[in-house]
Amino acid sequence: MKHYICTGGCKGVSDKPGVCQAEGCPKHGQPLTECNCTDGKHETEPKTDTPK
C-alpha cells in the first residue's frame, strides 16, 4: 500500500502526500517520501543478500 514517510529521523508516516509536521525533525516542513513497503519497515534501499 502506498504511503508517505519522513526520512529525517522522526519516523513520521502519512497515507497522503504532504510535509513533515514534527517540530524537532531536521526535515520539518519538507516533502514526505513515497514508500510502497509491505512490511512496515520503510526501507528506502532494497536489501541484497551478498555472501561475505
Backbone hydrogen bonds, N-H to C=O, Kabsch-Sander energy under -0.5 kcal/mol:
donor,donor_aa,acceptor,acceptor_aa,energy
3,H,35,C,-2.6
4,Y,14,S,-3.1
5,I,33,T,-2.9
6,C,12,G,-2.2
14,S,4,Y,-2.8
20,C,27,K,-0.5
20,C,30,Q,-2.3
25,C,22,A,-1.3
28,H,25,C,-1.8
29,G,20,C,-2.3
30,Q,27,K,-2.5
32,L,18,G,-2.6
33,T,5,I,-3.4
35,C,3,H,-3.3
50,T,48,T,-1.0
